[in-house]
Amino acid sequence: MAQINDNFIKIPATYLFSEIAKRVAQHKEANPDAPIIRMGIGDVSLPLPDASVDAMIKAAEEQRHAKTFRGYGPEQGYAFLRDAIVANDFAAKGLDIEADEIFVSDGAKSDTGNIGDIFSVNNRVAITDPSYPVYVDTNAMGGRAGEPNEQNVWSNLVYLPCNMANNFVPQLPDEKIDLIYLCYPNNPTGTTLTHAQLKVWVDYAKANNSIILFDAAYEAFITEENVPRSIYEVEGAREVALEFRSFSKTAGFTGTRCGYTVVPKTVMAFSENGEKVALNKLWNRRHSTKFNGTSYVVQRAAEATFSPEGKKQVKALIEFYTENARIIREGLEKAGYTIYGGKNAPYVWAKAPEGMGSWEYFDYLLKEKNIVTTPGAGFGLSGEGFVRFSAFGSREATIEALKRLEK
Ligand SMILES: *Cc1c(COP(=O)(O)O)cnc(C)c1O
């Protein structure tokens, strides 16, 4: 009798985006001419940088000819890309990361989800609340989350609330944890941690032999000086942190697919009999067993984001969304909303009017303003009472949305 992994049936159906789609469809049916603006999406809207498209065309042409054709490449990524990542994302900022500590992949969703493979089911896992749903669901699949209650709160996960009371800075837990997921700049709140606030976590991890899983998918949006772009800017992080990066939000690769994970050779965890084991070795084993490398063509596209033209084009993309975020932030503030984020991130986290829940506020914005947002409650209990505005839309739609909201 074939048996399933029962952990999968404990996970509630992903209800957030299907529920949003359902409510938008109902509203449209009742109001066929409603000028709906979508500010809920977590996907980019601008096309790829020309440098990346040109690189893909060139690479595709290479694949046409026997002389330049490439079959399987290194599972960890081609040297040309790993070296470019080290030079531009780390060495250029004075950070000591080596090419064999970089593992190129098809994106940060896969990596943040798959990383659980190398960790014991016995680890105590902490996540910030609200959070990117992948961390919760993949730990549930791996058997580390326990059982969910009616509110989708899992019995074995440690939730670190991020709310107005703590100004969206997660506080150290009062119990010992082994793995901690941190995502900064944060999805969904758009908030950040300063150097000193992140160091608190690195120090905790060092003192408790814990590992930090740091999701830096939005690092390119950081504009403020005291906000670290990489966790390796924090002293000691090379001993306790893995970092996940993605070309998705940075360079518009959401449909092209490329990301990477940094696993410093100095990060150690323990075997059941107490032996120290380097995570770099384990992740290399996992990655090369279950993954056969990111497409050559796509790796050339990613490499091109580091060329002089590529850098200029990526900068223009980020500046475009950053300006949208400013329009949203300042517009909402002017209209009297209480908001967070949007300064170093493409998301603005807006407080619903007193006494209104996330879904009620979502419905109000949909029905009265024809604006689609994402209800914060979909990201965890602490997201209740908020909605997320995304800056990934067009300039025209962003300006029009704010006109409606300021009224
Ligand atoms: C979008 C996003 C990612 C990136 O996912 P990809 O698989 O690289 O497209 C990772 N983490 C968070 C929090 C995100 O919002």
The ligand as a MOL file (V3000), in Angstrom:
LIG
                    3D

  0  0  0     0  0            999 V3000
M  V30 BEGIN CTAB
M  V30 COUNTS 15 15 0 0 0
M  V30 BEGIN ATOM
M  V30 1 C 9.5330 37.0830 -4.6120 0
M  V30 2 C 10.2020 36.5190 -3.4120 0
M  V30 3 C 11.2450 35.6210 -3.5440 0
M  V30 4 C 11.8240 35.2970 -4.8840 0
M  V30 5 O 11.3200 34.1920 -5.4490 0
M  V30 6 P 11.9000 33.6370 -6.8220 0
M  V30 7 O 11.6040 32.1780 -6.7050 0
M  V30 8 O 13.3690 33.9140 -6.8640 0
M  V30 9 O 11.1570 34.2980 -7.9270 0
M  V30 10 C 11.8450 35.1210 -2.3970 0
M  V30 11 N 11.4420 35.5100 -1.1830 0
M  V30 12 C 10.4590 36.4050 -1.0290 0
M  V30 13 C 10.1010 36.8480 0.3300 0
M  V30 14 C 9.7960 36.9250 -2.1310 0
M  V30 15 O 8.8070 37.7950 -1.9570 0
M  V30 END ATOM
M  V30 BEGIN BOND
M  V30 1 1 1 2
M  V30 2 1 2 3
M  V30 3 2 2 14
M  V30 4 1 3 4
M  V30 5 2 3 10
M  V30 6 1 4 5
M  V30 7 1 5 6
M  V30 8 2 6 7
M  V30 9 1 6 8
M  V30 10 1 6 9
M  V30 11 1 10 11
M  V30 12 2 11 12
M  V30 13 1 12 13
M  V30 14 1 12 14
M  V30 15 1 14 15
M  V30 END BOND
M  V30 END CTAB
M  END
